[in-house]
Amino acid sequence: MLAFVDTNVWVYALTTADEQRQHKAGNLLRSLDKPWINGQVLREFGRVVLQKHGVGEMAFRELVPAIIQSCRLAPDTMSAVLLASRLRERYGFGYWDSLIAAAALDAGCDTLLTEDMQHGQVIEGRLTLVNPFV
């Protein structure tokens, strides 16, 4: 499985907001070999953990390098932004979700781990949306 990991999986794995999801997300991430993320995931992660979970700046500065070192970082590209537009038209995705799905497709992933989209849906015949908390 070549996976792209959406923000919510990282938030659950690295915060104590929901112990059951924390355990499941942590185990999932440990089972993956260098999953993909992009800058959007890191930006969303920062906003959520700093504003909603009370993570301090020092802890945040430790978490981000750990995430980056365990992943492959997909660049933001014009092709991904244009693909996101096509995904919005074809699948009715929201703006931010379409950018994540496009980044995953652009990176060649076959799985997008997210709880934000329809579990089991296949995008463009090659990317399966998987909600690891179902």
VMD Tcl script that builds the backbone (N, CA, C; Angstrom):
set m [mol new atoms 402]
animate dup $m
set s [atomselect $m all]
$s set {name element resname resid chain x y z} {
  {N N MET 1 A 0.854 -1.183 0.000}
  {CA C MET 1 A 0.000 0.000 0.000}
  {C C MET 1 A 0.893 1.237 0.000}
  {N N LEU 2 A 0.649 2.100 -0.954}
  {CA C LEU 2 A 1.327 3.392 -1.012}
  {C C LEU 2 A 0.302 4.420 -0.538}
  {N N ALA 3 A 0.463 4.880 0.700}
  {CA C ALA 3 A -0.574 5.670 1.359}
  {C C ALA 3 A -0.214 7.139 1.490}
  {N N PHE 4 A -1.245 7.957 1.405}
  {CA C PHE 4 A -1.187 9.380 1.738}
  {C C PHE 4 A -2.014 9.515 3.010}
  {N N VAL 5 A -1.463 10.199 4.019}
  {CA C VAL 5 A -2.129 10.299 5.315}
  {C C VAL 5 A -2.633 11.716 5.524}
  {N N ASP 6 A -3.942 11.846 5.688}
  {CA C ASP 6 A -4.575 13.136 5.893}
  {C C ASP 6 A -4.348 13.624 7.330}
  {N N THR 7 A -4.600 14.875 7.543}
  {CA C THR 7 A -4.326 15.570 8.803}
  {C C THR 7 A -4.947 14.893 10.007}
  {N N ASN 8 A -6.208 14.495 9.898}
  {CA C ASN 8 A -6.896 13.983 11.084}
  {C C ASN 8 A -6.233 12.749 11.669}
  {N N VAL 9 A -5.622 11.922 10.845}
  {CA C VAL 9 A -4.931 10.733 11.357}
  {C C VAL 9 A -3.739 11.159 12.216}
  {N N TRP 10 A -2.998 12.153 11.764}
  {CA C TRP 10 A -1.861 12.664 12.543}
  {C C TRP 10 A -2.327 13.302 13.842}
  {N N VAL 11 A -3.410 14.054 13.774}
  {CA C VAL 11 A -3.927 14.709 14.987}
  {C C VAL 11 A -4.304 13.656 16.017}
  {N N TYR 12 A -5.044 12.635 15.611}
  {CA C TYR 12 A -5.427 11.588 16.564}
  {C C TYR 12 A -4.207 10.857 17.110}
  {N N ALA 13 A -3.256 10.559 16.261}
  {CA C ALA 13 A -2.084 9.800 16.698}
  {C C ALA 13 A -1.229 10.573 17.697}
  {N N LEU 14 A -1.174 11.884 17.547}
  {CA C LEU 14 A -0.207 12.671 18.328}
  {C C LEU 14 A -0.829 13.558 19.397}
  {N N THR 15 A -2.126 13.421 19.621}
  {CA C THR 15 A -2.771 14.129 20.720}
  {C C THR 15 A -3.592 13.121 21.529}
  {N N THR 16 A -4.037 13.527 22.671}
  {CA C THR 16 A -4.791 12.612 23.534}
  {C C THR 16 A -6.279 12.945 23.571}
  {N N ALA 17 A -6.782 13.553 22.530}
  {CA C ALA 17 A -8.187 13.950 22.491}
  {C C ALA 17 A -9.129 12.741 22.550}
  {N N ASP 18 A -8.745 11.649 21.938}
  {CA C ASP 18 A -9.586 10.448 21.870}
  {C C ASP 18 A -8.636 9.250 21.952}
  {N N GLU 19 A -8.592 8.602 23.129}
  {CA C GLU 19 A -7.604 7.536 23.349}
  {C C GLU 19 A -7.762 6.354 22.405}
  {N N GLN 20 A -9.008 5.983 22.104}
  {CA C GLN 20 A -9.226 4.853 21.197}
  {C C GLN 20 A -8.703 5.182 19.798}
  {N N ARG 21 A -9.011 6.367 19.309}
  {CA C ARG 21 A -8.516 6.770 17.987}
  {C C ARG 21 A -7.012 7.006 18.017}
  {N N GLN 22 A -6.497 7.503 19.110}
  {CA C GLN 22 A -5.058 7.699 19.231}
  {C C GLN 22 A -4.328 6.367 19.065}
  {N N HIS 23 A -4.823 5.353 19.732}
  {CA C HIS 23 A -4.216 4.026 19.654}
  {C C HIS 23 A -4.289 3.476 18.227}
  {N N LYS 24 A -5.469 3.574 17.619}
  {CA C LYS 24 A -5.661 3.060 16.264}
  {C C LYS 24 A -4.792 3.820 15.259}
  {N N ALA 25 A -4.785 5.147 15.346}
  {CA C ALA 25 A -3.989 5.960 14.411}
  {C C ALA 25 A -2.496 5.706 14.607}
  {N N GLY 26 A -2.054 5.613 15.843}
  {CA C GLY 26 A -0.640 5.351 16.103}
  {C C GLY 26 A -0.190 4.016 15.534}
  {N N ASN 27 A -0.993 2.970 15.760}
  {CA C ASN 27 A -0.667 1.652 15.208}
  {C C ASN 27 A -0.637 1.679 13.685}
  {N N LEU 28 A -1.588 2.367 13.095}
  {CA C LEU 28 A -1.639 2.465 11.638}
  {C C LEU 28 A -0.384 3.152 11.099}
  {N N LEU 29 A -0.024 4.275 11.679}
  {CA C LEU 29 A 1.154 5.003 11.200}
  {C C LEU 29 A 2.431 4.190 11.368}
  {N N ARG 30 A 2.538 3.456 12.470}
  {CA C ARG 30 A 3.727 2.617 12.665}
  {C C ARG 30 A 3.804 1.488 11.653}
  {N N SER 31 A 2.649 1.080 11.096}
  {CA C SER 31 A 2.633 -0.022 10.131}
  {C C SER 31 A 2.978 0.426 8.707}
  {N N LEU 32 A 2.993 1.719 8.476}
  {CA C LEU 32 A 3.226 2.238 7.125}
  {C C LEU 32 A 4.704 2.504 6.891}
  {N N ASP 33 A 5.137 2.277 5.670}
  {CA C ASP 33 A 6.518 2.556 5.288}
  {C C ASP 33 A 6.559 3.872 4.520}
  {N N LYS 34 A 6.962 4.934 5.204}
  {CA C LYS 34 A 7.124 6.261 4.599}
  {C C LYS 34 A 5.883 6.704 3.819}
  {N N PRO 35 A 4.767 6.934 4.516}
  {CA C PRO 35 A 3.582 7.437 3.820}
  {C C PRO 35 A 3.818 8.843 3.296}
  {N N TRP 36 A 2.938 9.286 2.436}
  {CA C TRP 36 A 3.020 10.614 1.842}
  {C C TRP 36 A 2.176 11.610 2.630}
  {N N ILE 37 A 2.646 12.830 2.696}
  {CA C ILE 37 A 1.894 13.986 3.172}
  {C C ILE 37 A 2.275 15.150 2.265}
  {N N ASN 38 A 1.635 16.287 2.474}
  {CA C ASN 38 A 2.064 17.497 1.772}
  {C C ASN 38 A 2.031 18.672 2.740}
  {N N GLY 39 A 2.382 19.831 2.259}
  {CA C GLY 39 A 2.415 21.020 3.099}
  {C C GLY 39 A 1.066 21.354 3.696}
  {N N GLN 40 A -0.002 21.075 2.968}
  {CA C GLN 40 A -1.338 21.345 3.483}
  {C C GLN 40 A -1.596 20.543 4.757}
  {N N VAL 41 A -1.180 19.286 4.777}
  {CA C VAL 41 A -1.356 18.449 5.965}
  {C C VAL 41 A -0.616 19.076 7.148}
  {N N LEU 42 A 0.594 19.533 6.917}
  {CA C LEU 42 A 1.369 20.146 8.003}
  {C C LEU 42 A 0.732 21.446 8.487}
  {N N ARG 43 A 0.241 22.251 7.565}
  {CA C ARG 43 A -0.402 23.515 7.956}
  {C C ARG 43 A -1.687 23.252 8.751}
  {N N GLU 44 A -2.500 22.311 8.275}
  {CA C GLU 44 A -3.736 21.984 8.985}
  {C C GLU 44 A -3.416 21.377 10.348}
  {N N PHE 45 A -2.415 20.509 10.405}
  {CA C PHE 45 A -2.012 19.897 11.667}
  {C C PHE 45 A -1.649 20.983 12.682}
  {N N GLY 46 A -0.853 21.949 12.254}
  {CA C GLY 46 A -0.462 23.039 13.145}
  {C C GLY 46 A -1.659 23.796 13.673}
  {N N ARG 47 A -2.569 24.149 12.797}
  {CA C ARG 47 A -3.750 24.903 13.218}
  {C C ARG 47 A -4.565 24.120 14.238}
  {N N VAL 48 A -4.795 22.847 13.967}
  {CA C VAL 48 A -5.649 22.042 14.843}
  {C C VAL 48 A -4.990 21.795 16.199}
  {N N VAL 49 A -3.738 21.363 16.212}
  {CA C VAL 49 A -3.132 21.024 17.505}
  {C C VAL 49 A -2.829 22.258 18.341}
  {N N LEU 50 A -2.490 23.370 17.701}
  {CA C LEU 50 A -2.203 24.585 18.454}
  {C C LEU 50 A -3.482 25.244 18.966}
  {N N GLN 51 A -4.507 25.314 18.134}
  {CA C GLN 51 A -5.726 26.028 18.506}
  {C C GLN 51 A -6.743 25.165 19.239}
  {N N LYS 52 A -6.899 23.917 18.843}
  {CA C LYS 52 A -7.963 23.098 19.414}
  {C C LYS 52 A -7.490 22.136 20.495}
  {N N HIS 53 A -6.219 21.760 20.471}
  {CA C HIS 53 A -5.731 20.756 21.412}
  {C C HIS 53 A -4.736 21.312 22.419}
  {N N GLY 54 A -4.477 22.586 22.359}
  {CA C GLY 54 A -3.632 23.221 23.360}
  {C C GLY 54 A -2.183 22.792 23.365}
  {N N VAL 55 A -1.703 22.275 22.252}
  {CA C VAL 55 A -0.291 21.920 22.160}
  {C C VAL 55 A 0.517 23.209 22.151}
  {N N GLY 56 A 1.559 23.273 22.956}
  {CA C GLY 56 A 2.403 24.455 23.014}
  {C C GLY 56 A 3.368 24.519 21.835}
  {N N GLU 57 A 3.938 25.678 21.637}
  {CA C GLU 57 A 4.852 25.882 20.511}
  {C C GLU 57 A 6.078 24.973 20.585}
  {N N MET 58 A 6.626 24.771 21.780}
  {CA C MET 58 A 7.804 23.888 21.884}
  {C C MET 58 A 7.466 22.463 21.468}
  {N N ALA 59 A 6.329 21.964 21.931}
  {CA C ALA 59 A 5.912 20.613 21.555}
  {C C ALA 59 A 5.635 20.537 20.064}
  {N N PHE 60 A 5.016 21.584 19.522}
  {CA C PHE 60 A 4.747 21.629 18.094}
  {C C PHE 60 A 6.046 21.548 17.290}
  {N N ARG 61 A 7.060 22.276 17.729}
  {CA C ARG 61 A 8.348 22.258 17.026}
  {C C ARG 61 A 9.044 20.909 17.112}
  {N N GLU 62 A 8.654 20.063 18.040}
  {CA C GLU 62 A 9.184 18.699 18.107}
  {C C GLU 62 A 8.357 17.741 17.240}
  {N N LEU 63 A 7.054 17.972 17.198}
  {CA C LEU 63 A 6.175 17.077 16.443}
  {C C LEU 63 A 6.375 17.183 14.934}
  {N N VAL 64 A 6.494 18.400 14.429}
  {CA C VAL 64 A 6.565 18.586 12.974}
  {C C VAL 64 A 7.787 17.891 12.355}
  {N N PRO 65 A 8.994 18.068 12.897}
  {CA C PRO 65 A 10.120 17.336 12.300}
  {C C PRO 65 A 9.951 15.821 12.380}
  {N N ALA 66 A 9.334 15.327 13.459}
  {CA C ALA 66 A 9.103 13.886 13.571}
  {C C ALA 66 A 8.165 13.397 12.468}
  {N N ILE 67 A 7.131 14.174 12.181}
  {CA C ILE 67 A 6.213 13.807 11.095}
  {C C ILE 67 A 6.957 13.809 9.766}
  {N N ILE 68 A 7.662 14.891 9.492}
  {CA C ILE 68 A 8.352 15.025 8.202}
  {C C ILE 68 A 9.376 13.913 8.007}
  {N N GLN 69 A 10.119 13.573 9.055}
  {CA C GLN 69 A 11.145 12.541 8.936}
  {C C GLN 69 A 10.564 11.152 8.699}
  {N N SER 70 A 9.309 10.945 9.107}
  {CA C SER 70 A 8.703 9.626 8.932}
  {C C SER 70 A 7.938 9.501 7.615}
  {N N CYS 71 A 7.930 10.563 6.814}
  {CA C CYS 71 A 7.100 10.600 5.600}
  {C C CYS 71 A 7.884 11.022 4.366}
  {N N ARG 72 A 7.194 10.911 3.258}
  {CA C ARG 72 A 7.626 11.535 2.009}
  {C C ARG 72 A 6.750 12.766 1.835}
  {N N LEU 73 A 7.355 13.868 1.478}
  {CA C LEU 73 A 6.647 15.137 1.373}
  {C C LEU 73 A 6.366 15.456 -0.092}
  {N N ALA 74 A 5.090 15.450 -0.448}
  {CA C ALA 74 A 4.674 15.752 -1.820}
  {C C ALA 74 A 4.714 17.264 -2.035}
  {N N PRO 75 A 5.310 17.706 -3.116}
  {CA C PRO 75 A 5.358 19.146 -3.378}
  {C C PRO 75 A 3.993 19.664 -3.839}
  {N N ASP 76 A 3.760 20.920 -3.561}
  {CA C ASP 76 A 2.578 21.574 -4.117}
  {C C ASP 76 A 2.919 21.939 -5.557}
  {N N THR 77 A 2.119 21.427 -6.488}
  {CA C THR 77 A 2.407 21.654 -7.901}
  {C C THR 77 A 1.186 22.218 -8.606}
  {N N MET 78 A 1.438 22.848 -9.731}
  {CA C MET 78 A 0.345 23.355 -10.543}
  {C C MET 78 A -0.541 22.201 -11.007}
  {N N SER 79 A 0.069 21.072 -11.365}
  {CA C SER 79 A -0.742 19.947 -11.846}
  {C C SER 79 A -1.686 19.448 -10.756}
  {N N ALA 80 A -1.242 19.454 -9.499}
  {CA C ALA 80 A -2.114 19.016 -8.412}
  {C C ALA 80 A -3.265 19.996 -8.189}
  {N N VAL 81 A -2.981 21.278 -8.291}
  {CA C VAL 81 A -4.038 22.285 -8.118}
  {C C VAL 81 A -5.078 22.165 -9.236}
  {N N LEU 82 A -4.621 21.956 -10.464}
  {CA C LEU 82 A -5.549 21.808 -11.592}
  {C C LEU 82 A -6.326 20.491 -11.496}
  {N N LEU 83 A -5.647 19.433 -11.056}
  {CA C LEU 83 A -6.330 18.155 -10.839}
  {C C LEU 83 A -7.390 18.307 -9.756}
  {N N ALA 84 A -7.090 19.038 -8.702}
  {CA C ALA 84 A -8.067 19.279 -7.631}
  {C C ALA 84 A -9.328 19.933 -8.185}
  {N N SER 85 A -9.159 20.856 -9.104}
  {CA C SER 85 A -10.309 21.503 -9.728}
  {C C SER 85 A -11.169 20.483 -10.479}
  {N N ARG 86 A -10.500 19.601 -11.217}
  {CA C ARG 86 A -11.245 18.569 -11.949}
  {C C ARG 86 A -11.953 17.610 -10.981}
  {N N LEU 87 A -11.309 17.295 -9.855}
  {CA C LEU 87 A -11.919 16.415 -8.860}
  {C C LEU 87 A -13.149 17.062 -8.225}
  {N N ARG 88 A -13.094 18.367 -8.008}
  {CA C ARG 88 A -14.257 19.078 -7.468}
  {C C ARG 88 A -15.436 18.976 -8.422}
  {N N GLU 89 A -15.164 19.153 -9.718}
  {CA C GLU 89 A -16.229 19.051 -10.718}
  {C C GLU 89 A -16.787 17.629 -10.797}
  {N N ARG 90 A -15.904 16.664 -10.847}
  {CA C ARG 90 A -16.342 15.283 -11.080}
  {C C ARG 90 A -16.961 14.628 -9.850}
  {N N TYR 91 A -16.370 14.875 -8.664}
  {CA C TYR 91 A -16.795 14.162 -7.462}
  {C C TYR 91 A -17.530 15.045 -6.449}
  {N N GLY 92 A -17.545 16.337 -6.671}
  {CA C GLY 92 A -18.227 17.231 -5.743}
  {C C GLY 92 A -17.496 17.453 -4.435}
  {N N PHE 93 A -16.189 17.231 -4.431}
  {CA C PHE 93 A -15.405 17.436 -3.211}
  {C C PHE 93 A -15.351 18.907 -2.843}
  {N N GLY 94 A -15.134 19.164 -1.561}
  {CA C GLY 94 A -14.842 20.511 -1.103}
  {C C GLY 94 A -13.444 20.906 -1.537}
  {N N TYR 95 A -13.159 22.186 -1.437}
  {CA C TYR 95 A -11.880 22.718 -1.908}
  {C C TYR 95 A -10.686 22.021 -1.258}
  {N N TRP 96 A -10.647 21.998 0.076}
  {CA C TRP 96 A -9.475 21.452 0.776}
  {C C TRP 96 A -9.354 19.948 0.577}
  {N N ASP 97 A -10.467 19.226 0.599}
  {CA C ASP 97 A -10.430 17.776 0.364}
  {C C ASP 97 A -9.934 17.460 -1.042}
  {N N SER 98 A -10.341 18.267 -2.018}
  {CA C SER 98 A -9.895 18.016 -3.391}
  {C C SER 98 A -8.385 18.201 -3.523}
  {N N LEU 99 A -7.829 19.150 -2.793}
  {CA C LEU 99 A -6.378 19.359 -2.840}
  {C C LEU 99 A -5.615 18.178 -2.234}
  {N N ILE 100 A -6.149 17.618 -1.166}
  {CA C ILE 100 A -5.521 16.440 -0.549}
  {C C ILE 100 A -5.594 15.248 -1.503}
  {N N ALA 101 A -6.770 15.001 -2.071}
  {CA C ALA 101 A -6.924 13.878 -3.003}
  {C C ALA 101 A -6.020 14.057 -4.217}
  {N N ALA 102 A -5.923 15.258 -4.730}
  {CA C ALA 102 A -5.059 15.513 -5.891}
  {C C ALA 102 A -3.595 15.297 -5.539}
  {N N ALA 103 A -3.182 15.723 -4.366}
  {CA C ALA 103 A -1.785 15.508 -3.948}
  {C C ALA 103 A -1.487 14.017 -3.840}
  {N N ALA 104 A -2.446 13.259 -3.308}
  {CA C ALA 104 A -2.259 11.809 -3.201}
  {C C ALA 104 A -2.149 11.166 -4.580}
  {N N LEU 105 A -3.011 11.574 -5.500}
  {CA C LEU 105 A -2.943 11.049 -6.867}
  {C C LEU 105 A -1.633 11.453 -7.534}
  {N N ASP 106 A -1.254 12.704 -7.376}
  {CA C ASP 106 A -0.014 13.219 -7.966}
  {C C ASP 106 A 1.205 12.453 -7.456}
  {N N ALA 107 A 1.145 12.006 -6.193}
  {CA C ALA 107 A 2.263 11.266 -5.600}
  {C C ALA 107 A 2.247 9.784 -5.982}
  {N N GLY 108 A 1.200 9.357 -6.680}
  {CA C GLY 108 A 1.116 7.957 -7.101}
  {C C GLY 108 A 0.573 7.025 -6.030}
  {N N CYS 109 A -0.081 7.567 -5.019}
  {CA C CYS 109 A -0.630 6.748 -3.942}
  {C C CYS 109 A -1.851 5.966 -4.411}
  {N N ASP 110 A -2.067 4.816 -3.782}
  {CA C ASP 110 A -3.263 4.036 -4.077}
  {C C ASP 110 A -4.282 4.107 -2.944}
  {N N THR 111 A -3.877 4.687 -1.802}
  {CA C THR 111 A -4.745 4.777 -0.635}
  {C C THR 111 A -4.623 6.160 -0.016}
  {N N LEU 112 A -5.765 6.747 0.325}
  {CA C LEU 112 A -5.794 8.002 1.071}
  {C C LEU 112 A -6.492 7.717 2.392}
  {N N LEU 113 A -5.727 7.813 3.474}
  {CA C LEU 113 A -6.258 7.560 4.811}
  {C C LEU 113 A -6.822 8.855 5.365}
  {N N THR 114 A -8.143 8.911 5.481}
  {CA C THR 114 A -8.834 10.123 5.901}
  {C C THR 114 A -10.186 9.760 6.475}
  {N N GLU 115 A -10.676 10.587 7.388}
  {CA C GLU 115 A -12.050 10.391 7.848}
  {C C GLU 115 A -12.969 11.449 7.258}
  {N N ASP 116 A -12.438 12.288 6.383}
  {CA C ASP 116 A -13.189 13.421 5.859}
  {C C ASP 116 A -13.974 13.140 4.584}
  {N N MET 117 A -13.742 12.016 3.937}
  {CA C MET 117 A -14.416 11.729 2.681}
  {C C MET 117 A -15.080 10.357 2.756}
  {N N GLN 118 A -15.754 9.971 1.704}
  {CA C GLN 118 A -16.543 8.746 1.696}
  {C C GLN 118 A -15.671 7.495 1.710}
  {N N HIS 119 A -15.757 6.744 2.795}
  {CA C HIS 119 A -14.989 5.513 2.959}
  {C C HIS 119 A -15.282 4.540 1.818}
  {N N GLY 120 A -14.226 4.029 1.201}
  {CA C GLY 120 A -14.359 3.038 0.133}
  {C C GLY 120 A -14.483 3.612 -1.266}
  {N N GLN 121 A -14.686 4.917 -1.371}
  {CA C GLN 121 A -14.810 5.528 -2.701}
  {C C GLN 121 A -13.473 5.425 -3.434}
  {N N VAL 122 A -13.541 5.140 -4.721}
  {CA C VAL 122 A -12.344 5.056 -5.553}
  {C C VAL 122 A -12.329 6.277 -6.467}
  {N N ILE 123 A -11.228 6.997 -6.440}
  {CA C ILE 123 A -11.073 8.234 -7.199}
  {C C ILE 123 A -10.192 7.960 -8.415}
  {N N GLU 124 A -10.693 8.363 -9.568}
  {CA C GLU 124 A -9.949 8.222 -10.821}
  {C C GLU 124 A -9.497 6.780 -11.082}
  {N N GLY 125 A -10.210 5.827 -10.515}
  {CA C GLY 125 A -9.905 4.422 -10.745}
  {C C GLY 125 A -8.629 3.926 -10.095}
  {N N ARG 126 A -8.005 4.750 -9.229}
  {CA C ARG 126 A -6.724 4.315 -8.672}
  {C C ARG 126 A -6.420 4.763 -7.254}
  {N N LEU 127 A -7.270 5.566 -6.636}
  {CA C LEU 127 A -7.036 6.018 -5.268}
  {C C LEU 127 A -8.263 5.671 -4.432}
  {N N THR 128 A -8.070 4.792 -3.438}
  {CA C THR 128 A -9.165 4.384 -2.568}
  {C C THR 128 A -9.146 5.197 -1.287}
  {N N LEU 129 A -10.292 5.763 -0.950}
  {CA C LEU 129 A -10.435 6.527 0.292}
  {C C LEU 129 A -10.735 5.538 1.421}
  {N N VAL 130 A -9.916 5.579 2.456}
  {CA C VAL 130 A -10.064 4.655 3.575}
  {C C VAL 130 A -10.156 5.449 4.868}
  {N N ASN 131 A -11.280 5.273 5.567}
  {CA C ASN 131 A -11.427 5.849 6.897}
  {C C ASN 131 A -10.933 4.812 7.885}
  {N N PRO 132 A -9.781 5.017 8.511}
  {CA C PRO 132 A -9.226 3.994 9.401}
  {C C PRO 132 A -9.995 3.855 10.706}
  {N N PHE 133 A -10.985 4.711 10.936}
  {CA C PHE 133 A -11.739 4.680 12.196}
  {C C PHE 133 A -13.121 4.055 12.037}
  {N N VAL 134 A -13.409 3.537 10.839}
  {CA C VAL 134 A -14.706 2.892 10.600}
  {C C VAL 134 A -14.704 1.524 11.246}
}
mol reanalyze $m
mol bondsrecalc $m
mol representation Tube
mol addrep $m
